[in-house]
């Protein structure tokens, strides 16, 4: 009897597995919306067809397969998922004490840690993934904290439910460095900072030419160890960009000279005074990651900060991506959803609306070399799609449907659960 029962269970399991394998892939049709592919002009009353986690078709005359799940987007706006190119998502959940913190490497006391891979410490179950995704952000750069001279390597993630390997799009996506003066007693002046960076680049080039001699202990001593030198080789070779934190116009200009001297691919983040050197950035074809929320300086490096920064840069021909935490303050560390407000402010201060959408979707995808996967609504791209109640850069607009790789996110966030909990408290526990 027992053997017969086990045999029956095995048979049922096999049938279930065969059915699961043979089951048709999920197909979703978002119909009737105003679709903004970003890679082309908007299309009214259009359909976005999703199949197997990819965008299968976009347009007015799309044939919808029988059995496809339909989402009526009539009167709604449909865009690619937003991309934030400068976050620390998943690296810590509480910034002022308790809990794990994986944002920065301690290193050997020299403020240079290129071999630090930030993504190895990501918590995919971070409570801040949900709110970011709920606000229409579907991809992010997760980067180390920028306090050191070279802080380590960043990765590009899709905000899917799963493991870190499920989330990864590209790693490394960039190497983080600092052209603001680091808040460290190990670096006393900007001249010393730049000297340390030049020494690191020269040592990396020498190491790459003489690996065999290094293994035989027949080279001069280098400023950092083997793992850090190995991590820097793709930067020196131009395969991985050097993403530098720089706000003061003179620091940005110094970074441009540095990148030109060593033929390094450069990205500038922060860039409060970038408008001052917009022509030089455009001539060097260096992209800039900026915000537009603040016009009040947060320090001497940002005295020239202005909310027209993004518009002035774009008008000069600079590739611009908007980020959600351009100020870098701890109080905004988790407000990745602020990218909508940053872009909305940039638009209010002169950035054309279409450029604002591009700066939060396709532009960051191009900056980090993943535009063949995300950032636009084109057939073959990942189905990172958002259906908005209206203009995504208006405060009252909601992301009504958010798809990441073709899967809709519907789970309540921690904020939703807390709201439900405290709304339902007995009257004696509520404020009078």
SVG drawing of the C-alpha trace seen along z (x, -y; Angstrom):
<svg xmlns="http://www.w3.org/2000/svg" viewBox="-11 -80 75 82">
<polyline fill="none" stroke="black" stroke-width="0.4" points="0.0,0.0 2.7,-2.4 4.8,-1.5 1.7,-2.1 1.1,-5.5 4.7,-6.6 4.5,-5.4 1.3,-7.4 2.9,-10.5 5.9,-10.2 3.7,-9.8 1.7,-12.9 4.9,-14.9 6.2,-13.9 2.9,-14.9 3.1,-18.3 6.7,-18.8 5.8,-17.9 2.8,-20.3 4.9,-23.0 7.6,-22.6 5.0,-22.5 3.0,-25.4 2.9,-28.4 5.2,-31.4 3.4,-34.4 2.2,-36.9 1.0,-40.3 -0.5,-43.0 -0.7,-46.6 -3.3,-48.2 -4.6,-51.6 -2.0,-53.7 0.1,-56.7 3.4,-54.8 6.8,-56.5 9.4,-54.2 12.2,-56.8 14.1,-55.4 11.4,-56.9 8.5,-59.3 5.5,-58.6 2.6,-56.6 -1.0,-57.1 -3.5,-54.3 -0.6,-51.8 0.0,-48.3 3.1,-47.0 3.3,-43.2 5.5,-41.3 6.5,-37.7 9.0,-35.6 10.1,-38.6 11.0,-40.6 9.3,-43.2 7.9,-41.5 6.2,-44.4 5.2,-48.0 2.8,-50.0 -0.8,-50.6 -1.4,-47.4 0.1,-44.8 -1.6,-41.3 -2.4,-40.1 -2.1,-36.3 -5.1,-34.4 -4.9,-33.9 -2.6,-36.9 -3.2,-38.8 -4.6,-42.2 -4.0,-45.5 -6.1,-48.4 -3.9,-51.5 -6.5,-53.8 -5.8,-57.3 -2.5,-56.2 1.2,-56.8 3.5,-53.9 7.3,-54.2 10.4,-52.2 11.2,-51.6 13.3,-54.4 17.0,-53.8 18.9,-55.5 22.7,-55.5 24.0,-56.3 22.6,-54.5 23.7,-52.3 20.6,-50.1 20.9,-46.9 24.2,-47.8 22.6,-49.0 19.1,-49.5 19.9,-51.7 22.4,-54.4 22.9,-55.6 23.9,-52.5 22.3,-49.1 22.3,-46.5 24.8,-45.4 26.6,-48.0 28.4,-47.0 28.9,-50.4 32.6,-50.9 35.8,-48.8 38.1,-49.5 41.1,-48.6 44.7,-48.9 44.4,-52.5 45.3,-54.0 41.7,-55.0 42.3,-53.0 40.3,-49.8 39.6,-49.1 39.1,-45.4 36.1,-46.0 33.1,-44.6 30.0,-46.3 27.6,-43.8 29.0,-41.0 27.4,-42.6 24.0,-43.4 21.0,-42.2 18.3,-41.4 15.7,-41.4 16.4,-45.0 13.2,-46.7 14.1,-49.6 13.9,-47.6 10.1,-47.6 9.5,-51.3 12.0,-52.1 10.3,-49.6 6.8,-50.7 7.8,-54.2 8.7,-53.0 12.4,-52.5 13.3,-49.1 17.1,-49.3 19.8,-50.9 23.6,-51.2 24.6,-50.0 27.9,-51.6 30.3,-51.9 30.3,-55.0 32.5,-57.6 34.6,-58.6 37.9,-57.1 40.3,-58.0 39.2,-54.9 36.2,-53.2 35.6,-50.1 33.4,-48.7 29.7,-49.2 27.1,-47.0 23.9,-47.5 20.9,-45.6 17.3,-44.9 15.0,-45.1 13.6,-41.6 12.7,-39.3 15.4,-36.7 19.1,-36.4 21.9,-38.8 22.8,-36.8 19.2,-37.0 19.4,-40.8 22.7,-41.5 22.8,-43.0 26.4,-44.1 29.3,-43.8 31.5,-45.7 29.7,-48.6 32.0,-51.3 34.9,-52.0 34.2,-54.7 36.8,-57.4 36.7,-60.8 37.8,-64.1 36.1,-66.0 38.5,-66.2 37.8,-63.0 36.8,-63.5 39.8,-61.6 42.9,-62.4 44.8,-60.2 44.5,-62.9 45.5,-66.4 45.0,-68.3 43.8,-68.0 47.3,-67.9 48.0,-64.8 44.7,-63.2 45.6,-63.7 49.1,-62.4 47.8,-59.2 45.5,-58.6 48.3,-59.1 50.6,-56.8 47.8,-54.1 47.4,-54.4 51.1,-54.2 51.5,-51.3 48.6,-49.4 50.2,-50.0 53.6,-48.8 52.0,-45.7 50.1,-44.8 53.3,-44.9 55.3,-42.9 53.1,-40.3 55.6,-37.5 58.3,-39.5 55.9,-40.5 55.3,-36.8 59.0,-36.2 59.3,-39.2 61.5,-41.0 59.6,-44.3 59.6,-47.5 57.1,-47.8 53.7,-49.0 51.4,-51.4 48.7,-48.7 48.5,-44.9 47.8,-42.4 44.0,-42.3 43.7,-46.0 46.0,-46.2 44.1,-43.5 40.8,-45.4 42.3,-48.5 43.5,-46.9 40.0,-47.1 39.9,-50.8 43.3,-51.5 42.3,-49.5 39.2,-51.5 36.8,-48.6 35.3,-49.8 34.6,-53.5 36.0,-55.5 32.9,-57.1 34.2,-60.1 32.5,-62.2 33.3,-65.8 31.3,-68.9 33.6,-71.9 34.2,-73.1 38.0,-73.1 37.8,-69.5 35.8,-68.5 38.3,-70.1 41.2,-68.3 39.3,-65.0 39.0,-65.7 42.7,-66.4 43.4,-63.3 41.2,-61.1 42.7,-62.6 46.3,-62.0 45.6,-58.3 42.9,-57.6 40.4,-56.6 36.7,-56.4 35.1,-58.9 31.7,-59.5 31.1,-62.5 28.6,-62.2 27.3,-65.0 28.7,-67.7 27.1,-70.7 29.2,-73.2 29.4,-71.2 27.5,-73.9 30.6,-76.1 32.7,-73.6 29.8,-72.3 31.7,-73.0 34.7,-71.0 32.6,-68.1 30.8,-68.0 34.1,-68.2 35.5,-65.3 32.2,-63.3 32.0,-62.7 28.6,-62.0 27.3,-63.6 25.0,-62.2 23.2,-65.1 20.1,-66.1 18.0,-69.3 16.4,-69.3 18.6,-71.8 20.0,-75.2 21.5,-75.8 25.2,-74.9 25.9,-72.0 29.5,-73.0 32.4,-74.9 32.5,-72.4 29.0,-73.3 28.9,-77.1 27.9,-77.3 25.1,-74.8 22.0,-75.7 18.8,-73.9 19.4,-74.8 22.5,-72.6 21.0,-69.6 19.4,-71.9 22.6,-73.9 24.6,-70.7 22.2,-69.2 22.0,-72.4 25.8,-72.2 25.6,-68.7 26.6,-66.8 25.0,-63.3 23.0,-63.8 21.5,-61.2 19.3,-62.3 19.9,-60.6 17.7,-60.5 20.3,-61.5 22.6,-64.0 23.2,-65.7 24.6,-62.5 23.2,-63.2 22.5,-60.3 19.0,-61.6 18.2,-60.9 20.2,-57.8 17.2,-55.5 14.9,-57.9 15.7,-56.4 12.2,-57.3 13.2,-61.0 14.6,-60.5 11.1,-61.5 11.2,-64.8 14.8,-65.5 13.8,-65.0 10.6,-67.1 12.7,-69.9 15.2,-69.7 12.3,-70.0 10.8,-73.0 14.2,-74.6 14.6,-74.3 15.3,-70.6 12.9,-69.6 10.4,-67.0 11.5,-64.4 15.1,-64.9 13.9,-64.5 12.4,-61.1 15.5,-60.1 17.7,-61.2 16.0,-58.7 15.8,-55.8 17.8,-55.4 20.6,-57.9 21.8,-56.0 21.5,-52.8 23.8,-54.2 26.2,-55.6 26.8,-52.2 26.7,-50.2 23.5,-48.3 21.2,-50.1 20.9,-46.8 19.0,-45.4 17.1,-48.2 16.2,-51.8 13.7,-51.8 10.6,-50.0 12.0,-48.2 11.5,-44.6 14.1,-42.3 14.7,-44.6 14.0,-43.5 10.3,-44.1 11.0,-46.7 7.8,-48.7 5.7,-51.1 2.1,-52.2 1.6,-55.6 -1.7,-57.4 -0.3,-60.4 2.9,-62.4 5.5,-60.5 7.2,-63.8 4.1,-65.2 3.9,-64.7 0.3,-63.4 1.1,-60.7 1.2,-57.0 2.9,-54.0 -0.1,-51.7 1.7,-48.7 5.4,-48.0 7.0,-45.2 10.6,-44.0 11.7,-41.5 8.0,-40.9 7.0,-40.2 4.6,-42.6 5.5,-43.7 2.3,-43.6 3.7,-42.7 3.1,-45.4 6.2,-47.3 7.1,-47.6 5.7,-51.1 2.4,-49.7 2.3,-47.2 3.1,-49.8 0.4,-52.1 -2.2,-49.3 -1.1,-48.4 -1.3,-51.9 -4.5,-52.7 -6.2,-49.8 -5.1,-50.5 -7.8,-50.5 -9.0,-54.1 -7.3,-54.0 -3.9,-53.7 -4.5,-56.6 -3.7,-60.3 -6.6,-62.3"/>
</svg>
